[in-house]
Amino acid sequence: GRVSDEIRQVEDMLSHAEAALLTAAHQASQEVVSLRASLHVSVTAVRGEMQSEAAQLAARVGTCERESKKFNAIEPKAGGVPHAANKSGDVTPSANQEGDVA
């Protein structure tokens, strides 16, 4: 009698524990679904913002390129000598320095 009572108590405890675990698992899966949905919304929003910013940056780059072309079209007339020639001319002082060491 006493052993069978204890067995029944253990079986009751196990069935309660099983029910609690099933409830917890169900709640957890609902939370996962909810988190996935909110994450999807967030990712979609961030993606939209990034695409918008990328479009703005592309527009700025286009503007800068156009301004740069305008400047390059004007600059040689105003300055007379293009930058490339100046840079190649700038190389010669290092040759002079080698001569100074000797």
Backbone torsions as a table, in degrees:
resi	resn	phi	psi	omega
1	GLY	NA	-47.7	-174.5
2	ARG	-69.9	-39.2	-179.7
3	VAL	-65.5	-43.3	-179.6
4	SER	-66.2	-33.0	174.8
5	ASP	-63.3	-44.6	179.6
6	GLU	-64.3	-39.5	178.5
7	ILE	-62.3	-42.7	179.1
8	ARG	-62.7	-41.0	178.6
9	GLN	-62.2	-43.7	179.6
10	VAL	-64.2	-42.0	178.4
11	GLU	-61.7	-41.3	177.5
12	ASP	-62.3	-45.5	179.5
13	MET	-60.3	-42.4	-179.3
14	LEU	-65.3	-40.6	-179.7
15	SER	-68.6	-36.5	175.3
16	HIS	-64.2	-44.0	179.9
17	ALA	-62.8	-41.2	179.2
18	GLU	-62.8	-43.6	178.9
19	ALA	-62.2	-43.4	179.4
20	ALA	-62.9	-41.6	179.0
21	LEU	-64.9	-42.0	178.8
22	LEU	-62.6	-41.5	178.3
23	THR	-62.9	-47.0	-179.8
24	ALA	-62.2	-41.4	179.8
25	ALA	-64.2	-40.7	178.9
26	HIS	-63.8	-45.3	178.5
27	GLN	-61.8	-42.4	-179.4
28	ALA	-62.8	-42.1	-179.2
29	SER	-67.2	-34.6	175.9
30	GLN	-65.3	-40.4	178.1
31	GLU	-63.8	-40.5	178.9
32	VAL	-61.4	-44.4	178.4
33	VAL	-60.3	-45.1	179.9
34	SER	-63.3	-45.3	179.4
35	LEU	-62.8	-41.0	178.1
36	ARG	-60.0	-43.7	-179.3
37	ALA	-63.1	-46.2	-178.4
38	SER	-69.3	-34.8	176.6
39	LEU	-63.7	-42.0	178.5
40	HIS	-60.5	-43.4	178.5
41	VAL	-61.4	-45.5	-179.5
42	SER	-63.3	-46.7	-179.0
43	VAL	-61.7	-42.0	179.2
44	THR	-62.3	-42.5	179.6
45	ALA	-64.1	-46.6	-179.5
46	VAL	-62.6	-42.1	178.8
47	ARG	-59.8	-43.2	178.3
48	GLY	-61.9	-43.6	178.6
49	GLU	-62.6	-43.3	-179.1
50	MET	-64.1	-41.5	178.7
51	GLN	-63.9	-40.3	178.4
52	SER	-63.0	-46.0	179.0
53	GLU	-63.9	-40.0	178.5
54	ALA	-62.0	-40.2	178.4
55	ALA	-64.6	-42.1	178.6
56	GLN	-63.6	-42.9	179.3
57	LEU	-64.0	-41.9	178.7
58	ALA	-60.7	-40.3	178.4
59	ALA	-64.4	-42.3	178.9
60	ARG	-63.6	-43.1	179.0
61	VAL	-61.1	-42.8	177.7
62	GLY	-60.0	-43.9	178.1
63	THR	-61.5	-46.0	-180.0
64	CYS	-61.3	-42.1	179.9
65	GLU	-63.5	-42.1	178.9
66	ARG	-64.0	-44.3	178.8
67	GLU	-62.0	-41.1	-179.7
68	SER	-62.5	-42.1	178.6
69	LYS	-64.0	-41.8	177.6
70	LYS	-60.8	-45.9	-178.2
71	PHE	-62.9	-44.4	-179.5
72	ASN	-65.0	-31.0	178.2
73	ALA	-70.7	-33.5	-177.4
74	ILE	-86.0	-41.4	-167.2
75	GLU	-58.2	-46.9	-178.4
76	PRO	-60.3	-35.8	178.8
77	LYS	-65.4	-41.4	-176.9
78	ALA	-73.9	-46.5	-174.3
79	GLY	-86.4	-26.0	179.0
80	GLY	91.3	-52.1	-175.5
81	VAL	-110.0	125.9	177.3
82	PRO	-65.2	155.9	-177.4
83	HIS	-59.9	-37.1	-175.1
84	ALA	-58.4	-40.9	179.5
85	ALA	-66.1	-40.1	178.6
86	ASN	-61.0	-43.3	-177.0
87	LYS	-64.9	-41.5	179.9
88	SER	-66.9	-31.2	176.5
89	GLY	-69.8	-30.3	-178.6
90	ASP	-69.3	-17.0	-176.5
91	VAL	-70.7	-31.3	-173.2
92	THR	-60.2	-34.1	179.8
93	PRO	-57.5	-31.5	179.1
94	SER	-65.3	-33.9	175.9
95	ALA	-66.2	-38.8	177.8
96	ASN	-62.4	-41.3	-179.1
97	GLN	-61.6	-40.5	178.3
98	GLU	-59.5	-39.2	178.9
99	GLY	-65.2	-34.6	-178.3
100	ASP	-67.2	-32.7	-178.2
101	VAL	-64.9	-39.9	-178.1
102	ALA	-70.0	NA	NA
